[in-house]
């Protein structure tokens, strides 16, 4: 679920539609839709093209590391503090979330954090 989420968010951050991103990667709009909805997986070459185009690491795309390449140490400390400060409030309707749901919320929070702290 992380890969599709990241592809969609990165595509939107560049104001691209699925067809435009497909042309950049030399794949169809249906392929991009499949990647974003996790019904299709990009091949190794497409993953590398995605990482290069959006200036992120493969680890970031695959969800093993949420930190963009351009970040610096103060940024990562700020994100750590941000996530820790909000950890206790990760509930829904008064009920606790599963660990998987909490991880999805952390990914969303990290994405918002990095979008706000982007170094242009």
C-alpha positions in Angstrom: 0.0 0.0 0.0 2.9 2.3 0.6 4.3 2.2 -3.0 1.0 3.1 -4.6 0.4 5.9 -2.0 3.9 7.3 -2.7 3.5 7.2 -6.4 0.1 9.0 -6.2 1.4 11.7 -3.8 4.5 12.3 -5.8 2.6 12.5 -9.1 0.1 15.0 -7.5 3.0 17.0 -6.1 4.2 17.6 -9.7 0.6 18.4 -10.9 0.7 15.4 -13.3 -2.2 13.2 -14.3 -1.7 9.5 -14.7 -1.4 9.8 -18.5 1.4 12.4 -18.2 3.3 10.2 -15.7 2.8 7.2 -18.0 4.4 9.1 -20.9 7.4 10.0 -18.7 7.8 6.3 -17.8 6.9 4.9 -21.2 3.9 3.0 -19.7 0.2 3.3 -20.1 -2.2 5.3 -18.0 -3.7 2.0 -17.0 -0.3 0.9 -15.6 0.0 4.1 -13.5 -3.5 3.5 -12.2 -2.6 -0.1 -11.4 0.6 1.0 -9.6 -1.3 3.6 -7.5 -4.1 1.1 -6.7 -1.6 -1.7 -5.9 -3.1 -4.0 -8.5 0.0 -3.9 -10.6 3.7 -3.6 -9.7 6.2 -1.5 -11.6 9.2 -3.3 -13.0 12.7 -2.5 -11.8 13.3 -0.1 -14.6 10.1 1.8 -13.9 10.9 2.0 -10.2 14.3 3.5 -11.0 12.8 6.0 -13.4 10.2 7.0 -10.7 12.9 7.5 -8.1 15.1 9.6 -10.5 12.2 11.7 -11.8 10.8 12.5 -8.3 14.3 12.8 -6.7 13.6 10.2 -4.1 15.3 7.0 -3.1 14.0 3.5 -3.9 13.8 3.0 -0.1 11.4 5.9 0.1 9.2 4.7 -2.8 9.0 1.2 -1.3 8.3 2.5 2.2 11.4 1.3 3.9 12.6 4.9 4.5 10.3 7.9 4.6 13.1 10.4 4.4 13.6 12.2 1.1 17.2 12.5 -0.3 17.2 16.3 0.1 16.5 16.3 3.8 19.1 17.3 6.4 19.7 16.3 10.0 17.5 19.1 11.6 14.7 18.0 9.2 14.8 14.4 10.4 14.9 15.5 14.1 11.9 17.7 13.4 10.0 14.8 11.9 10.9 12.5 14.7 9.6 15.0 17.3 6.5 15.6 15.2 5.6 11.9 15.0 6.4 11.3 18.7 4.3 14.3 19.7 1.3 12.9 17.8 1.8 9.2 18.6 -0.7 9.1 21.4 -3.5 10.7 19.4 -3.5 8.0 16.7 -7.0 6.6 17.3 -10.2 6.5 15.3 -13.7 7.0 16.8 -12.3 6.5 20.3 -10.8 3.1 19.4 -7.2 2.1 19.0 -5.9 1.4 15.5 -4.0 -1.7 14.5 -0.3 -1.5 14.1 -0.7 -1.5 10.3 -3.2 1.3 10.5 -0.9 3.3 12.7 1.9 2.8 10.2 -0.3 4.1 7.4 -1.1 7.2 9.5 2.7 7.7 10.2 3.4 7.5 6.4 0.6 10.0 5.7 2.0 12.3 8.5 5.5 12.0 7.2 4.3 12.8 3.7 2.6 15.9 4.9 5.7 16.9 6.9 8.1 16.5 4.0 5.8 18.4 1.6 5.7 21.3 4.1 9.5 21.2 4.6 10.5 20.7 1.0 13.8 22.3 0.1 13.4 23.9 -3.4 
